[in-house]
Protein backbone atom coordinates (compact mmCIF):
# COMPACT_ATOMS: atom_id res chain seq x y z
CA UNK A 1 0.00 0.00 0.00
CA UNK A 2 1.35 3.44 -0.88
CA UNK A 3 0.10 6.99 -0.53
CA UNK A 4 -1.59 8.54 -3.53
CA UNK A 5 0.35 11.29 -5.31
CA UNK A 6 -2.91 13.24 -5.63
CA UNK A 7 -4.15 15.42 -2.80
CA UNK A 8 -7.75 14.41 -3.49
CA UNK A 9 -8.83 12.00 -0.78
CA UNK A 10 -12.00 10.17 0.20
CA UNK A 11 -12.85 10.60 3.89
CA UNK A 12 -14.85 7.88 5.65
CA UNK A 13 -16.03 8.31 9.24
CA UNK A 14 -18.18 5.80 11.10
CA UNK A 15 -19.71 6.53 14.51
CA UNK A 16 -20.63 3.66 16.83
CA UNK A 17 -22.87 3.69 19.89
CA UNK A 18 -21.75 0.69 21.91
CA UNK A 19 -24.32 -0.80 24.27
CA UNK A 20 -23.35 0.32 27.80
CA UNK A 21 -23.73 -3.24 29.11
CA UNK A 22 -21.05 -4.56 26.75
CA UNK A 23 -18.09 -6.39 28.28
CA UNK A 24 -14.83 -4.40 27.88
CA UNK A 25 -13.15 -7.35 26.19
CA UNK A 26 -15.74 -7.28 23.40
CA UNK A 27 -15.14 -3.56 22.86
CA UNK A 28 -11.38 -4.18 22.68
CA UNK A 29 -11.96 -6.96 20.19
CA UNK A 30 -14.08 -4.68 18.01
CA UNK A 31 -11.46 -1.92 18.00
CA UNK A 32 -8.55 -4.30 17.40
CA UNK A 33 -10.30 -5.94 14.47
CA UNK A 34 -11.31 -2.60 12.99
CA UNK A 35 -7.75 -1.29 13.28
CA UNK A 36 -6.43 -4.42 11.60
CA UNK A 37 -8.35 -3.43 8.45
CA UNK A 38 -5.48 -1.01 7.72
CA UNK A 39 -3.87 -4.03 6.04
CA UNK A 40 -6.44 -4.01 3.20
CA UNK A 41 -5.01 -2.79 -0.10
CA UNK A 42 -7.68 -0.12 -0.59
CA UNK A 43 -6.94 1.67 2.70
CA UNK A 44 -4.55 4.63 2.84
CA UNK A 45 -5.10 5.45 6.52
CA UNK A 46 -7.29 4.00 9.25
CA UNK A 47 -7.75 4.37 12.99
CA UNK A 48 -10.49 3.35 15.38
CA UNK A 49 -10.93 4.14 19.06
CA UNK A 50 -13.09 5.72 21.76
CA UNK A 51 -14.47 9.22 21.29
CA UNK A 52 -12.47 11.57 23.51
CA UNK A 53 -15.25 14.14 23.99
CA UNK A 54 -18.79 14.17 22.63
CA UNK A 55 -20.10 17.73 22.54
CA UNK A 56 -23.34 16.80 20.82
CA UNK A 57 -26.86 16.47 22.19
CA UNK A 58 -27.98 13.26 23.87
CA UNK A 59 -29.63 12.25 20.61
CA UNK A 60 -26.15 11.60 19.22
CA UNK A 61 -24.51 9.81 22.15
CA UNK A 62 -21.94 7.89 20.10
CA UNK A 63 -19.06 6.28 21.98
CA UNK A 64 -16.50 5.14 19.38
CA UNK A 65 -15.27 6.20 15.97
CA UNK A 66 -13.50 4.90 12.89
CA UNK A 67 -11.75 7.25 10.46
CA UNK A 68 -10.22 6.03 7.22
CA UNK A 69 -9.02 7.49 3.92
CA UNK A 70 -9.01 6.24 0.31
CA UNK A 71 -7.78 7.51 -3.03
CA UNK A 72 -11.14 6.95 -4.79
CA UNK A 73 -14.79 6.09 -4.20
CA UNK A 74 -14.09 2.78 -5.93
CA UNK A 75 -11.50 1.94 -3.28
CA UNK A 76 -13.95 2.86 -0.50
CA UNK A 77 -16.55 0.58 -2.09
CA UNK A 78 -13.96 -2.17 -2.39
CA UNK A 79 -13.16 -1.82 1.31
CA UNK A 80 -16.85 -1.95 2.17
CA UNK A 81 -17.51 -5.23 0.38
CA UNK A 82 -14.21 -6.88 1.29
CA UNK A 83 -14.79 -10.19 3.14
CA UNK A 84 -12.48 -9.15 6.01
CA UNK A 85 -14.47 -5.95 6.54
CA UNK A 86 -17.79 -7.77 6.29
CA UNK A 87 -16.59 -10.32 8.84
CA UNK A 88 -15.58 -7.64 11.36
CA UNK A 89 -18.92 -5.86 11.01
CA UNK A 90 -20.95 -9.05 11.38
CA UNK A 91 -18.95 -10.67 14.17
CA UNK A 92 -17.55 -7.80 16.25
CA UNK A 93 -19.50 -4.60 15.52
CA UNK A 94 -23.20 -5.32 15.06
CA UNK A 95 -23.56 -7.61 18.12
CA UNK A 96 -22.50 -4.84 20.53
CA UNK A 97 -23.66 -1.59 18.85
CA UNK A 98 -27.05 0.03 19.36
CA UNK A 99 -26.56 2.59 16.60
CA UNK A 100 -24.15 3.30 13.71
CA UNK A 101 -23.89 6.19 11.27
CA UNK A 102 -21.38 7.07 8.57
CA UNK A 103 -20.38 10.20 6.68
CA UNK A 104 -18.21 10.23 3.53
CA UNK A 105 -16.88 13.10 1.43
CA UNK A 106 -14.26 14.01 -1.16
CA UNK A 107 -11.58 16.34 0.18
CA UNK A 108 -8.73 18.22 -1.47
CA UNK A 109 -6.10 18.14 1.25
CA UNK A 110 -3.77 21.12 1.27
CA UNK A 111 -0.32 20.87 -0.27
CA UNK A 112 2.40 20.78 2.33
CA UNK A 113 0.16 19.41 5.09
CA UNK A 114 -1.77 17.08 2.85
CA UNK A 115 -0.46 13.73 3.96
CA UNK A 116 -3.22 11.16 4.16
CA UNK A 117 -1.57 9.70 7.26
CA UNK A 118 -2.47 11.17 10.65
CA UNK A 119 0.06 10.49 13.38
CA UNK A 120 -0.89 8.61 16.57
CA UNK A 121 -1.54 11.09 19.36
CA UNK A 122 -3.02 13.68 16.99
CA UNK A 123 -6.29 15.21 18.17
CA UNK A 124 -9.18 15.72 15.77
CA UNK A 125 -12.32 17.82 15.95
CA UNK A 126 -14.99 16.18 13.82
CA UNK A 127 -18.11 18.12 12.87
CA UNK A 128 -21.18 17.00 10.95
CA UNK A 129 -23.76 19.56 9.81
CA UNK A 130 -27.38 18.98 8.85
CA UNK A 131 -28.64 21.80 6.62
CA UNK A 132 -32.22 23.03 6.73
CA UNK A 133 -34.48 21.71 4.00
CA UNK A 134 -34.88 23.80 0.88
CA UNK A 135 -31.49 25.50 0.96
CA UNK A 136 -29.82 26.13 -2.38
CA UNK A 137 -26.24 25.92 -3.58
CA UNK A 138 -25.55 29.51 -2.47
CA UNK A 139 -26.32 28.76 1.18
CA UNK A 140 -24.40 25.49 1.01
CA UNK A 141 -21.45 27.41 -0.41
CA UNK A 142 -21.55 29.82 2.53
CA UNK A 143 -21.29 26.91 4.96
CA UNK A 144 -18.41 25.29 3.09
CA UNK A 145 -16.55 28.60 2.76
CA UNK A 146 -16.93 29.22 6.49
CA UNK A 147 -15.46 25.82 7.33
CA UNK A 148 -12.63 26.34 4.86
CA UNK A 149 -11.68 29.64 6.45
CA UNK A 150 -11.33 28.25 9.96
CA UNK A 151 -7.75 27.02 9.54
CA UNK A 152 -6.47 30.45 8.60
CA UNK A 153 -8.81 32.21 11.02
CA UNK A 154 -9.62 31.06 14.54
CA UNK A 155 -7.56 27.88 14.09
CA UNK A 156 -4.42 29.29 12.52
CA UNK A 157 -2.26 28.52 15.58
CA UNK A 158 -3.86 25.17 16.39
CA UNK A 159 -4.94 23.31 13.25
CA UNK A 160 -2.41 21.39 11.14
CA UNK A 161 -4.85 20.11 8.54
CA UNK A 162 -8.51 20.67 7.69
CA UNK A 163 -10.70 18.49 5.52
CA UNK A 164 -14.33 19.13 4.60
CA UNK A 165 -16.90 18.36 1.94
CA UNK A 166 -20.40 17.23 1.03
CA UNK A 167 -21.52 13.83 2.25
CA UNK A 168 -22.31 11.11 -0.29
CA UNK A 169 -23.07 8.25 2.14
CA UNK A 170 -26.63 6.99 2.53
CA UNK A 171 -26.07 6.22 6.23
CA UNK A 172 -25.50 9.83 7.37
CA UNK A 173 -28.94 10.34 8.98
CA UNK A 174 -29.55 13.54 7.05
CA UNK A 175 -26.18 15.19 7.77
CA UNK A 176 -24.89 16.64 4.53
CA UNK A 177 -21.50 18.23 5.36
CA UNK A 178 -18.56 16.76 7.26
CA UNK A 179 -15.30 18.29 8.44
CA UNK A 180 -12.15 17.24 10.27
CA UNK A 181 -9.73 19.65 11.94
CA UNK A 182 -6.48 17.89 12.84
CA UNK A 183 -4.31 19.24 15.68
CA UNK A 184 -0.95 17.88 16.77
CA UNK A 185 -2.33 16.96 20.20
CA UNK A 186 -4.95 17.56 22.88
CA UNK A 187 -3.23 20.76 24.07
CA UNK A 188 -3.64 22.34 20.64
CA UNK A 189 -7.22 21.09 20.41
CA UNK A 190 -7.98 22.70 23.77
CA UNK A 191 -6.45 25.97 22.58
CA UNK A 192 -8.85 25.91 19.65
CA UNK A 193 -11.78 25.47 22.05
CA UNK A 194 -10.55 28.32 24.25
CA UNK A 195 -10.95 30.76 21.38
CA UNK A 196 -14.67 31.00 22.12
CA UNK A 197 -15.11 34.50 20.74
CA UNK A 198 -13.65 33.54 17.38
CA UNK A 199 -15.51 30.23 17.25
CA UNK A 200 -18.85 31.87 18.05
CA UNK A 201 -18.24 34.49 15.37
CA UNK A 202 -17.75 31.76 12.78
CA UNK A 203 -20.81 29.83 14.00
CA UNK A 204 -22.98 32.94 13.72
CA UNK A 205 -22.36 33.04 9.96
CA UNK A 206 -24.15 29.74 9.42
CA UNK A 207 -26.34 29.21 12.49
CA UNK A 208 -29.60 30.04 10.71
CA UNK A 209 -28.81 27.57 7.93
CA UNK A 210 -28.44 24.51 10.18
CA UNK A 211 -30.95 21.98 11.47
CA UNK A 212 -28.50 19.86 13.44
CA UNK A 213 -24.86 19.58 14.49
CA UNK A 214 -22.64 16.77 15.76
CA UNK A 215 -19.28 17.76 17.28
CA UNK A 216 -16.80 15.16 18.51
CA UNK A 217 -13.20 15.20 19.69
CA UNK A 218 -11.09 12.14 18.91
CA UNK A 219 -7.48 11.27 19.70
CA UNK A 220 -5.75 8.91 17.28
CA UNK A 221 -4.70 5.88 19.37
CA UNK A 222 -1.04 5.06 19.86
CA UNK A 223 -1.81 1.35 19.55
CA UNK A 224 -3.05 1.40 15.95
CA UNK A 225 -2.07 -1.60 13.89
CA UNK A 226 0.69 -0.67 11.43
CA UNK A 227 0.15 -0.99 7.69
CA UNK A 228 1.81 -4.15 6.42
CA UNK A 229 3.72 -2.52 3.58
CA UNK A 230 4.19 1.17 4.30
C-alpha positions in Angstrom: 0.0 0.0 0.0 1.3 3.4 -0.9 0.1 7.0 -0.5 -1.6 8.5 -3.5 0.3 11.3 -5.3 -2.9 13.2 -5.6 -4.1 15.4 -2.8 -7.8 14.4 -3.5 -8.8 12.0 -0.8 -12.0 10.2 0.2 -12.9 10.6 3.9 -14.9 7.9 5.6 -16.0 8.3 9.2 -18.2 5.8 11.1 -19.7 6.5 14.5 -20.6 3.7 16.8 -22.9 3.7 19.9 -21.7 0.7 21.9 -24.3 -0.8 24.3 -23.4 0.3 27.8 -23.7 -3.2 29.1 -21.1 -4.6 26.7 -18.1 -6.4 28.3 -14.8 -4.4 27.9 -13.2 -7.4 26.2 -15.7 -7.3 23.4 -15.1 -3.6 22.9 -11.4 -4.2 22.7 -12.0 -7.0 20.2 -14.1 -4.7 18.0 -11.5 -1.9 18.0 -8.6 -4.3 17.4 -10.3 -5.9 14.5 -11.3 -2.6 13.0 -7.7 -1.3 13.3 -6.4 -4.4 11.6 -8.4 -3.4 8.5 -5.5 -1.0 7.7 -3.9 -4.0 6.0 -6.4 -4.0 3.2 -5.0 -2.8 -0.1 -7.7 -0.1 -0.6 -6.9 1.7 2.7 -4.6 4.6 2.8 -5.1 5.5 6.5 -7.3 4.0 9.3 -7.7 4.4 13.0 -10.5 3.4 15.4 -10.9 4.1 19.1 -13.1 5.7 21.8 -14.5 9.2 21.3 -12.5 11.6 23.5 -15.2 14.1 24.0 -18.8 14.2 22.6 -20.1 17.7 22.5 -23.3 16.8 20.8 -26.9 16.5 22.2 -28.0 13.3 23.9 -29.6 12.2 20.6 -26.1 11.6 19.2 -24.5 9.8 22.1 -21.9 7.9 20.1 -19.1 6.3 22.0 -16.5 5.1 19.4 -15.3 6.2 16.0 -13.5 4.9 12.9 -11.8 7.2 10.5 -10.2 6.0 7.2 -9.0 7.5 3.9 -9.0 6.2 0.3 -7.8 7.5 -3.0 -11.1 7.0 -4.8 -14.8 6.1 -4.2 -14.1 2.8 -5.9 -11.5 1.9 -3.3 -13.9 2.9 -0.5 -16.5 0.6 -2.1 -14.0 -2.2 -2.4 -13.2 -1.8 1.3 -16.9 -1.9 2.2 -17.5 -5.2 0.4 -14.2 -6.9 1.3 -14.8 -10.2 3.1 -12.5 -9.2 6.0 -14.5 -6.0 6.5 -17.8 -7.8 6.3 -16.6 -10.3 8.8 -15.6 -7.6 11.4 -18.9 -5.9 11.0 -21.0 -9.0 11.4 -19.0 -10.7 14.2 -17.5 -7.8 16.2 -19.5 -4.6 15.5 -23.2 -5.3 15.1 -23.6 -7.6 18.1 -22.5 -4.8 20.5 -23.7 -1.6 18.9 -27.0 0.0 19.4 -26.6 2.6 16.6 -24.2 3.3 13.7 -23.9 6.2 11.3 -21.4 7.1 8.6 -20.4 10.2 6.7 -18.2 10.2 3.5 -16.9 13.1 1.4 -14.3 14.0 -1.2 -11.6 16.3 0.2 -8.7 18.2 -1.5 -6.1 18.1 1.3 -3.8 21.1 1.3 -0.3 20.9 -0.3 2.4 20.8 2.3 0.2 19.4 5.1 -1.8 17.1 2.8 -0.5 13.7 4.0 -3.2 11.2 4.2 -1.6 9.7 7.3 -2.5 11.2 10.7 0.1 10.5 13.4 -0.9 8.6 16.6 -1.5 11.1 19.4 -3.0 13.7 17.0 -6.3 15.2 18.2 -9.2 15.7 15.8 -12.3 17.8 16.0 -15.0 16.2 13.8 -18.1 18.1 12.9 -21.2 17.0 10.9 -23.8 19.6 9.8 -27.4 19.0 8.8 -28.6 21.8 6.6 -32.2 23.0 6.7 -34.5 21.7 4.0 -34.9 23.8 0.9 -31.5 25.5 1.0 -29.8 26.1 -2.4 -26.2 25.9 -3.6 -25.6 29.5 -2.5 -26.3 28.8 1.2 -24.4 25.5 1.0 -21.4 27.4 -0.4 -21.6 29.8 2.5 -21.3 26.9 5.0 -18.4 25.3 3.1 -16.5 28.6 2.8 -16.9 29.2 6.5 -15.5 25.8 7.3 -12.6 26.3 4.9 -11.7 29.6 6.5 -11.3 28.2 10.0 -7.8 27.0 9.5 -6.5 30.5 8.6 -8.8 32.2 11.0 -9.6 31.1 14.5 -7.6 27.9 14.1 -4.4 29.3 12.5 -2.3 28.5 15.6 -3.9 25.2 16.4 -4.9 23.3 13.3 -2.4 21.4 11.1 -4.8 20.1 8.5 -8.5 20.7 7.7 -10.7 18.5 5.5 -14.3 19.1 4.6 -16.9 18.4 1.9 -20.4 17.2 1.0 -21.5 13.8 2.2 -22.3 11.1 -0.3 -23.1 8.3 2.1 -26.6 7.0 2.5 -26.1 6.2 6.2 -25.5 9.8 7.4 -28.9 10.3 9.0 -29.6 13.5 7.1 -26.2 15.2 7.8 -24.9 16.6 4.5 -21.5 18.2 5.4 -18.6 16.8 7.3 -15.3 18.3 8.4 -12.2 17.2 10.3 -9.7 19.6 11.9 -6.5 17.9 12.8 -4.3 19.2 15.7 -1.0 17.9 16.8 -2.3 17.0 20.2 -4.9 17.6 22.9 -3.2 20.8 24.1 -3.6 22.3 20.6 -7.2 21.1 20.4 -8.0 22.7 23.8 -6.4 26.0 22.6 -8.9 25.9 19.6 -11.8 25.5 22.1 -10.5 28.3 24.3 -11.0 30.8 21.4 -14.7 31.0 22.1 -15.1 34.5 20.7 -13.7 33.5 17.4 -15.5 30.2 17.2 -18.9 31.9 18.0 -18.2 34.5 15.4 -17.8 31.8 12.8 -20.8 29.8 14.0 -23.0 32.9 13.7 -22.4 33.0 10.0 -24.2 29.7 9.4 -26.3 29.2 12.5 -29.6 30.0 10.7 -28.8 27.6 7.9 -28.4 24.5 10.2 -30.9 22.0 11.5 -28.5 19.9 13.4 -24.9 19.6 14.5 -22.6 16.8 15.8 -19.3 17.8 17.3 -16.8 15.2 18.5 -13.2 15.2 19.7 -11.1 12.1 18.9 -7.5 11.3 19.7 -5.8 8.9 17.3 -4.7 5.9 19.4 -1.0 5.1 19.9 -1.8 1.4 19.6 -3.1 1.4 16.0 -2.1 -1.6 13.9 0.7 -0.7 11.4 0.2 -1.0 7.7 1.8 -4.2 6.4 3.7 -2.5 3.6 4.2 1.2 4.3 
